[in-house]
Amino acid sequence: MSLNELPLYIQINPLDNVAIIINSKGLAEGTRFPCGLELKEYVPQGHKVTLTDLASGEAIIRYGEVIGYAASTVKRGSWMKESLVMLPTPPELDELPLATKIPDALPPLEGYTFQGYRNSDGSAGIKNILGITTSVQCVSGVLDYAVSEIKKEILPNYPNVHDVVAINHTYGCGVAINAPDAEIPIRTIQNIARHPNFGGELLVVGLGCEKLAPSRLVPAGESGSIVSLQDQNGFTNMIQTIKEMAEERLISLNRRQRETCPASDLVVGLQCGGSDAFSGVTANPAVGFAADLLVRAGATVLFSEVTEVRDAVHLLTPRATDEKVGKDLIKEMRWYDEYLMKGEADRSANPSPGNKKGGLSNVVEKSLGSIAKSGRSPISGVLSPGEKAAQKGLLFAATPASDFVCGTLQLASGMHLQVFTTGRGTPYGLAMAPVIKVSTRNALMEQWHDLIDVNAGQIATGEASIEDVGWQLFHFIIDVASGRKQTWAEKWRLHNDLALFNPAPVT
């Protein structure tokens, strides 16, 4: 009998009273496992089967943690459907342990380097890109036209420059620019304009009457980096001015060459999207292992998504390097609790329908799988949304769970490239930074063979270990950062629009 014909399930923790089905087509009623467990009904792949009888109100345990309570009596071998799982209350923020279980520092990983581009401020980039930033949405159409012309007519003359990217967004006017929460979108745009992959060559296109003055996006005294469309004589003059200023910067960028940089210069973002019940079993633990390797090499690693951390935050605050870091983490959780409350949203808004189809019953189960991306390293710092990373190690960068908003905010934090795990599949990408896709299941790798970069599904079938895939991913990150390998999203030039997080009022 082949491996694929054997009935298989995964029980994460000995305390778990549910397990997930591995077989790609699910398993039929009457299927018997070697341990004697017999299915009472058909259970789809990734969905939970009960390992014991559960009484109404009894705790449902996965990852060794309570993910919910049984809504009714459930017999051993049954499909634990979403409707049978009652959502538990979230951890109380005022009762969380702080820095009580700080992990021992793992041994340093020395000698790892990548071929990057050294910047004048001491940072390094992994791409050589001209980024042109908008100060207001009104100018996006003009800039898109200009960038198209630049790519067609000018960029081919500068072969050392990878791309020209328009940093468009929906901010800049019609907003409460002085509202307290307006600092989030403003610092996000400011930090993205100075992204290390742009080589310090700043160019801002503004309109001339917007609330977000273009001068706020450039260092003091650099007015020569700004094109104001209301000062131009017609559309053709606008385009010509942008093209001329872009070429000045392309000349400078074209002189740059890759040089050897220590792995400690890297800033790597972690994210998951289109998650399923395998995310916390295969891809996310493998990413967590790679994250530990990066931290050991001195790099900066960002994990994010507040709503997918909130219900597992009690497992994170003990890992904070000190009480301040723990309190900073709680502060971001509390801010987001209040933000959701204002919008009359509750925790059941996450997970998505696709997550549920993939076997995730609720946000608690999703959170416990999501934090596996953070590995085992101490949490050395916390960033507010859009804040630039200024230290090494494992950092929590507070963002919404939205793929597009999270990606945008991680770019503002200085992320060079992103590692993105997915079970259901998504073609998501970023123009400014490579996105490495990691599949949670073999079936997704087979289906999307020209979109998935690393397959962690082999972990579920026993063909590879978490460590095997973690090391594979680590080396792939170094190769992508060095320009030796390309992600599929880069090859197909797939990228999503930037999406600012703006909790401040729109006027």
Buried (B, 14 or more C-beta within 10 A) or exposed (E): EEEEEEBBBBBBEEEBBBBBBBBBEBBEEEBEBEEEBEBBBBBBBBBBBBBBBBEEEBEBBBBEBEBBBBBEEBEBBBBBBBEBBBBBEBBEBEEBEBBEEBBEEBEEBEEBBBBBBBBEEEBBBBBBBBBBBBBBBBBBEBBEBBBEBBEEEBBEEBEEBBBBBBBBBBBBBBBBBEBEBBBBBBBBBBBBBBBBBBBBBBBBBBBBEBBBBBBEBBEEEEEEBBBBBEEBEEEEEBBBBBBEBBBEBBEBBBEBEBEEBBBBBBBBBBBBBBBBBBBBBBBBBBBBBBBBBBBBBBBBBBBBBBBBBBBBBBBBBBBBBBEEBBBBBBBBBEBBBEBBEEEEEEBEEBBBEBBBBBBBBBBBBBBBBBBBBBBBBBBBBBBBBBBBBEEBBBBBBBBBBBBBBBBBBBBBBBBBBBBBBBBBBBBBBBBBBBBBBBBBBBBBBEEBEEBBBBBBBBBBBEEBBBBBBBBBBBBBBBBBBBBEBEBBBBEEEBBBEBBBBBBBEEE
